[in-house]
């Protein structure tokens, strides 16, 4: 068995911190969210910077690192054992602390913001729980998240997607673990060992987006999103299988950064100058095709650059890594609910939005880490409910 990839653990921590900052900034962005403040020109500029520095890589990297973890998990588990482990790590937190506690205030804030709720939290609360059975029966075939039903997922859609991706890709994962699958990975690794070979992954990524992204959405996430994240998951699984992929990633760091920057600039010009509409819908045009191909190159370049940084500088372990790696799952579970609760009290302040952002970020991080360290990390029951392994 291969030695543990400490750089993968560090990148997982970096990715969850990026998600945390992204959600702290979402109060002040131009995109719709559960709680918002009026948008000004400064916020538009900040929003664009956030989209450049975080959006191209943080969610794709999350799914890619999950693919890495699945490779190592299936090295020592059967398919049935893998699904059991995925269920314990994902479905138990989703349907206990997630459904019954963490999603509740998020659903209320979202309803108030969008004019769907006018009552107080305590008046509305019974309605949330009474609606759960009906929501579980509302499966919509054009909404992939509905196959792992949930009444209001908020940020927990990631767990819905990750479990569903783990489930539907399992036959392919098992095949790739077989002798024939190893032969296929070996050929692909040989191609990627050549100059520029690691960017071959962009081709199926772009084809998926061009072919499906134009379809109108049913839920918050579409099948195009599902296949997009599934591709990164499978790419992580394959890259973990052969060191030649990582060697190629190390050699293409600066090229990846250049593709990230150039691709983002071109995508920005397509939106701001040539008027491409980012909202999903039936608009299959040349501008649409160019944008989807450009964005696929941008995101793949950003992810490869992050993997390059990790492989070159972060393959070491210390106490901070051990502590942080164990905290990733519960931190992700609780962070957005805490951010929204803190923001609910901070946003009405008559002060500068920059100060509000800083206060929300510091207070939310401190509360999330205190909650983890005091009430979750030391409790066997809470560890189980939060998808953590038994305390060593």
Secondary structure as a PSIPRED ss2 file (coil, helix, strand):
# PSIPRED VFORMAT (PSIPRED V4.0)

   1 X C   1.000  0.000  0.000
   2 X C   1.000  0.000  0.000
   3 X C   1.000  0.000  0.000
   4 X C   1.000  0.000  0.000
   5 X C   1.000  0.000  0.000
   6 X H   0.000  1.000  0.000
   7 X H   0.000  1.000  0.000
   8 X H   0.000  1.000  0.000
   9 X H   0.000  1.000  0.000
  10 X H   0.000  1.000  0.000
  11 X H   0.000  1.000  0.000
  12 X H   0.000  1.000  0.000
  13 X H   0.000  1.000  0.000
  14 X H   0.000  1.000  0.000
  15 X H   0.000  1.000  0.000
  16 X H   0.000  1.000  0.000
  17 X H   0.000  1.000  0.000
  18 X H   0.000  1.000  0.000
  19 X H   0.000  1.000  0.000
  20 X H   0.000  1.000  0.000
  21 X H   0.000  1.000  0.000
  22 X H   0.000  1.000  0.000
  23 X H   0.000  1.000  0.000
  24 X H   0.000  1.000  0.000
  25 X H   0.000  1.000  0.000
  26 X H   0.000  1.000  0.000
  27 X H   0.000  1.000  0.000
  28 X H   0.000  1.000  0.000
  29 X C   1.000  0.000  0.000
  30 X C   1.000  0.000  0.000
  31 X C   1.000  0.000  0.000
  32 X C   1.000  0.000  0.000
  33 X C   1.000  0.000  0.000
  34 X C   1.000  0.000  0.000
  35 X C   1.000  0.000  0.000
  36 X C   1.000  0.000  0.000
  37 X C   1.000  0.000  0.000
  38 X C   1.000  0.000  0.000
  39 X C   1.000  0.000  0.000
  40 X C   1.000  0.000  0.000
  41 X H   0.000  1.000  0.000
  42 X H   0.000  1.000  0.000
  43 X H   0.000  1.000  0.000
  44 X H   0.000  1.000  0.000
  45 X H   0.000  1.000  0.000
  46 X H   0.000  1.000  0.000
  47 X H   0.000  1.000  0.000
  48 X H   0.000  1.000  0.000
  49 X H   0.000  1.000  0.000
  50 X H   0.000  1.000  0.000
  51 X H   0.000  1.000  0.000
  52 X H   0.000  1.000  0.000
  53 X H   0.000  1.000  0.000
  54 X H   0.000  1.000  0.000
  55 X H   0.000  1.000  0.000
  56 X C   1.000  0.000  0.000
  57 X C   1.000  0.000  0.000
  58 X H   0.000  1.000  0.000
  59 X H   0.000  1.000  0.000
  60 X H   0.000  1.000  0.000
  61 X H   0.000  1.000  0.000
  62 X H   0.000  1.000  0.000
  63 X H   0.000  1.000  0.000
  64 X H   0.000  1.000  0.000
  65 X H   0.000  1.000  0.000
  66 X H   0.000  1.000  0.000
  67 X H   0.000  1.000  0.000
  68 X H   0.000  1.000  0.000
  69 X H   0.000  1.000  0.000
  70 X H   0.000  1.000  0.000
  71 X H   0.000  1.000  0.000
  72 X H   0.000  1.000  0.000
  73 X H   0.000  1.000  0.000
  74 X H   0.000  1.000  0.000
  75 X H   0.000  1.000  0.000
  76 X C   1.000  0.000  0.000
  77 X C   1.000  0.000  0.000
  78 X C   1.000  0.000  0.000
  79 X H   0.000  1.000  0.000
  80 X H   0.000  1.000  0.000
  81 X H   0.000  1.000  0.000
  82 X H   0.000  1.000  0.000
  83 X H   0.000  1.000  0.000
  84 X H   0.000  1.000  0.000
  85 X H   0.000  1.000  0.000
  86 X H   0.000  1.000  0.000
  87 X H   0.000  1.000  0.000
  88 X H   0.000  1.000  0.000
  89 X H   0.000  1.000  0.000
  90 X H   0.000  1.000  0.000
  91 X H   0.000  1.000  0.000
  92 X H   0.000  1.000  0.000
  93 X H   0.000  1.000  0.000
  94 X H   0.000  1.000  0.000
  95 X H   0.000  1.000  0.000
  96 X H   0.000  1.000  0.000
  97 X H   0.000  1.000  0.000
  98 X H   0.000  1.000  0.000
  99 X H   0.000  1.000  0.000
 100 X H   0.000  1.000  0.000
 101 X H   0.000  1.000  0.000
 102 X H   0.000  1.000  0.000
 103 X H   0.000  1.000  0.000
 104 X H   0.000  1.000  0.000
 105 X H   0.000  1.000  0.000
 106 X H   0.000  1.000  0.000
 107 X H   0.000  1.000  0.000
 108 X H   0.000  1.000  0.000
 109 X H   0.000  1.000  0.000
 110 X H   0.000  1.000  0.000
 111 X H   0.000  1.000  0.000
 112 X H   0.000  1.000  0.000
 113 X H   0.000  1.000  0.000
 114 X C   1.000  0.000  0.000
 115 X C   1.000  0.000  0.000
 116 X C   1.000  0.000  0.000
 117 X C   1.000  0.000  0.000
 118 X C   1.000  0.000  0.000
 119 X C   1.000  0.000  0.000
 120 X C   1.000  0.000  0.000
 121 X H   0.000  1.000  0.000
 122 X H   0.000  1.000  0.000
 123 X H   0.000  1.000  0.000
 124 X H   0.000  1.000  0.000
 125 X H   0.000  1.000  0.000
 126 X H   0.000  1.000  0.000
 127 X H   0.000  1.000  0.000
 128 X H   0.000  1.000  0.000
 129 X H   0.000  1.000  0.000
 130 X H   0.000  1.000  0.000
 131 X H   0.000  1.000  0.000
 132 X H   0.000  1.000  0.000
 133 X H   0.000  1.000  0.000
 134 X H   0.000  1.000  0.000
 135 X H   0.000  1.000  0.000
 136 X H   0.000  1.000  0.000
 137 X C   1.000  0.000  0.000
 138 X C   1.000  0.000  0.000
 139 X C   1.000  0.000  0.000
 140 X C   1.000  0.000  0.000
 141 X C   1.000  0.000  0.000
 142 X C   1.000  0.000  0.000
 143 X C   1.000  0.000  0.000
 144 X H   0.000  1.000  0.000
 145 X H   0.000  1.000  0.000
 146 X H   0.000  1.000  0.000
 147 X H   0.000  1.000  0.000
 148 X C   1.000  0.000  0.000
 149 X C   1.000  0.000  0.000
 150 X C   1.000  0.000  0.000
 151 X C   1.000  0.000  0.000
 152 X C   1.000  0.000  0.000
 153 X C   1.000  0.000  0.000
 154 X H   0.000  1.000  0.000
 155 X H   0.000  1.000  0.000
 156 X H   0.000  1.000  0.000
 157 X H   0.000  1.000  0.000
 158 X H   0.000  1.000  0.000
 159 X H   0.000  1.000  0.000
 160 X H   0.000  1.000  0.000
 161 X H   0.000  1.000  0.000
 162 X H   0.000  1.000  0.000
 163 X H   0.000  1.000  0.000
 164 X H   0.000  1.000  0.000
 165 X H   0.000  1.000  0.000
 166 X H   0.000  1.000  0.000
 167 X H   0.000  1.000  0.000
 168 X H   0.000  1.000  0.000
 169 X H   0.000  1.000  0.000
 170 X H   0.000  1.000  0.000
 171 X H   0.000  1.000  0.000
 172 X H   0.000  1.000  0.000
 173 X H   0.000  1.000  0.000
 174 X H   0.000  1.000  0.000
 175 X H   0.000  1.000  0.000
 176 X H   0.000  1.000  0.000
 177 X H   0.000  1.000  0.000
 178 X C   1.000  0.000  0.000
 179 X H   0.000  1.000  0.000
 180 X H   0.000  1.000  0.000
 181 X H   0.000  1.000  0.000
 182 X H   0.000  1.000  0.000
 183 X H   0.000  1.000  0.000
 184 X H   0.000  1.000  0.000
 185 X H   0.000  1.000  0.000
 186 X H   0.000  1.000  0.000
 187 X H   0.000  1.000  0.000
 188 X H   0.000  1.000  0.000
 189 X H   0.000  1.000  0.000
 190 X H   0.000  1.000  0.000
 191 X H   0.000  1.000  0.000
 192 X H   0.000  1.000  0.000
 193 X C   1.000  0.000  0.000
 194 X C   1.000  0.000  0.000
 195 X C   1.000  0.000  0.000
 196 X C   1.000  0.000  0.000
 197 X H   0.000  1.000  0.000
 198 X H   0.000  1.000  0.000
 199 X H   0.000  1.000  0.000
 200 X H   0.000  1.000  0.000
 201 X H   0.000  1.000  0.000
 202 X H   0.000  1.000  0.000
 203 X H   0.000  1.000  0.000
 204 X H   0.000  1.000  0.000
 205 X H   0.000  1.000  0.000
 206 X H   0.000  1.000  0.000
 207 X H   0.000  1.000  0.000
 208 X H   0.000  1.000  0.000
 209 X H   0.000  1.000  0.000
 210 X H   0.000  1.000  0.000
 211 X H   0.000  1.000  0.000
 212 X H   0.000  1.000  0.000
 213 X C   1.000  0.000  0.000
 214 X C   1.000  0.000  0.000
 215 X C   1.000  0.000  0.000
 216 X C   1.000  0.000  0.000
 217 X C   1.000  0.000  0.000
 218 X C   1.000  0.000  0.000
 219 X C   1.000  0.000  0.000
 220 X C   1.000  0.000  0.000
 221 X C   1.000  0.000  0.000
 222 X C   1.000  0.000  0.000
 223 X H   0.000  1.000  0.000
 224 X H   0.000  1.000  0.000
 225 X H   0.000  1.000  0.000
 226 X H   0.000  1.000  0.000
 227 X H   0.000  1.000  0.000
 228 X H   0.000  1.000  0.000
 229 X H   0.000  1.000  0.000
 230 X H   0.000  1.000  0.000
 231 X H   0.000  1.000  0.000
 232 X H   0.000  1.000  0.000
 233 X H   0.000  1.000  0.000
 234 X H   0.000  1.000  0.000
 235 X H   0.000  1.000  0.000
 236 X H   0.000  1.000  0.000
 237 X H   0.000  1.000  0.000
 238 X H   0.000  1.000  0.000
 239 X H   0.000  1.000  0.000
 240 X H   0.000  1.000  0.000
 241 X H   0.000  1.000  0.000
 242 X C   1.000  0.000  0.000
 243 X H   0.000  1.000  0.000
 244 X H   0.000  1.000  0.000
 245 X H   0.000  1.000  0.000
 246 X H   0.000  1.000  0.000
 247 X H   0.000  1.000  0.000
 248 X H   0.000  1.000  0.000
 249 X H   0.000  1.000  0.000
 250 X H   0.000  1.000  0.000
 251 X H   0.000  1.000  0.000
 252 X C   1.000  0.000  0.000
 253 X H   0.000  1.000  0.000
 254 X H   0.000  1.000  0.000
 255 X H   0.000  1.000  0.000
 256 X H   0.000  1.000  0.000
 257 X H   0.000  1.000  0.000
 258 X H   0.000  1.000  0.000
 259 X H   0.000  1.000  0.000
 260 X H   0.000  1.000  0.000
 261 X H   0.000  1.000  0.000
 262 X H   0.000  1.000  0.000
 263 X H   0.000  1.000  0.000
 264 X H   0.000  1.000  0.000
 265 X H   0.000  1.000  0.000
 266 X H   0.000  1.000  0.000
 267 X H   0.000  1.000  0.000
 268 X H   0.000  1.000  0.000
 269 X H   0.000  1.000  0.000
 270 X H   0.000  1.000  0.000
 271 X H   0.000  1.000  0.000
 272 X H   0.000  1.000  0.000
 273 X C   1.000  0.000  0.000
 274 X C   1.000  0.000  0.000
 275 X C   1.000  0.000  0.000
 276 X C   1.000  0.000  0.000
 277 X C   1.000  0.000  0.000
 278 X C   1.000  0.000  0.000
 279 X C   1.000  0.000  0.000
 280 X C   1.000  0.000  0.000
 281 X C   1.000  0.000  0.000
 282 X C   1.000  0.000  0.000
 283 X C   1.000  0.000  0.000
 284 X C   1.000  0.000  0.000
 285 X C   1.000  0.000  0.000
 286 X H   0.000  1.000  0.000
 287 X H   0.000  1.000  0.000
 288 X H   0.000  1.000  0.000
 289 X H   0.000  1.000  0.000
 290 X H   0.000  1.000  0.000
 291 X H   0.000  1.000  0.000
 292 X H   0.000  1.000  0.000
 293 X H   0.000  1.000  0.000
 294 X H   0.000  1.000  0.000
 295 X H   0.000  1.000  0.000
 296 X H   0.000  1.000  0.000
 297 X H   0.000  1.000  0.000
 298 X H   0.000  1.000  0.000
 299 X H   0.000  1.000  0.000
 300 X H   0.000  1.000  0.000
 301 X H   0.000  1.000  0.000
 302 X H   0.000  1.000  0.000
 303 X H   0.000  1.000  0.000
 304 X H   0.000  1.000  0.000
 305 X H   0.000  1.000  0.000
 306 X H   0.000  1.000  0.000
 307 X H   0.000  1.000  0.000
 308 X H   0.000  1.000  0.000
 309 X H   0.000  1.000  0.000
 310 X H   0.000  1.000  0.000
 311 X H   0.000  1.000  0.000
 312 X H   0.000  1.000  0.000
 313 X H   0.000  1.000  0.000
 314 X C   1.000  0.000  0.000
 315 X C   1.000  0.000  0.000
 316 X C   1.000  0.000  0.000
 317 X C   1.000  0.000  0.000
 318 X C   1.000  0.000  0.000
 319 X H   0.000  1.000  0.000
 320 X H   0.000  1.000  0.000
 321 X H   0.000  1.000  0.000
 322 X H   0.000  1.000  0.000
 323 X H   0.000  1.000  0.000
 324 X H   0.000  1.000  0.000
 325 X H   0.000  1.000  0.000
 326 X H   0.000  1.000  0.000
 327 X H   0.000  1.000  0.000
 328 X H   0.000  1.000  0.000
 329 X H   0.000  1.000  0.000
 330 X H   0.000  1.000  0.000
 331 X H   0.000  1.000  0.000
 332 X H   0.000  1.000  0.000
 333 X H   0.000  1.000  0.000
 334 X H   0.000  1.000  0.000
 335 X H   0.000  1.000  0.000
 336 X H   0.000  1.000  0.000
 337 X H   0.000  1.000  0.000
 338 X H   0.000  1.000  0.000
 339 X H   0.000  1.000  0.000
 340 X H   0.000  1.000  0.000
 341 X H   0.000  1.000  0.000
 342 X H   0.000  1.000  0.000
 343 X H   0.000  1.000  0.000
 344 X H   0.000  1.000  0.000
 345 X H   0.000  1.000  0.000
 346 X H   0.000  1.000  0.000
 347 X C   1.000  0.000  0.000
 348 X C   1.000  0.000  0.000
 349 X C   1.000  0.000  0.000
 350 X C   1.000  0.000  0.000
 351 X C   1.000  0.000  0.000
 352 X C   1.000  0.000  0.000
 353 X H   0.000  1.000  0.000
 354 X H   0.000  1.000  0.000
 355 X H   0.000  1.000  0.000
 356 X H   0.000  1.000  0.000
 357 X H   0.000  1.000  0.000
 358 X H   0.000  1.000  0.000
 359 X H   0.000  1.000  0.000
 360 X H   0.000  1.000  0.000
 361 X H   0.000  1.000  0.000
 362 X H   0.000  1.000  0.000
 363 X H   0.000  1.000  0.000
 364 X H   0.000  1.000  0.000
 365 X H   0.000  1.000  0.000
 366 X H   0.000  1.000  0.000
 367 X H   0.000  1.000  0.000
 368 X H   0.000  1.000  0.000
 369 X H   0.000  1.000  0.000
 370 X H   0.000  1.000  0.000
 371 X H   0.000  1.000  0.000
 372 X H   0.000  1.000  0.000
 373 X H   0.000  1.000  0.000
 374 X H   0.000  1.000  0.000
 375 X H   0.000  1.000  0.000
 376 X H   0.000  1.000  0.000
 377 X C   1.000  0.000  0.000
 378 X C   1.000  0.000  0.000
 379 X C   1.000  0.000  0.000
 380 X H   0.000  1.000  0.000
 381 X H   0.000  1.000  0.000
 382 X H   0.000  1.000  0.000
 383 X H   0.000  1.000  0.000
 384 X H   0.000  1.000  0.000
 385 X H   0.000  1.000  0.000
 386 X C   1.000  0.000  0.000
 387 X C   1.000  0.000  0.000
 388 X C   1.000  0.000  0.000
 389 X C   1.000  0.000  0.000
 390 X C   1.000  0.000  0.000
 391 X C   1.000  0.000  0.000
 392 X C   1.000  0.000  0.000
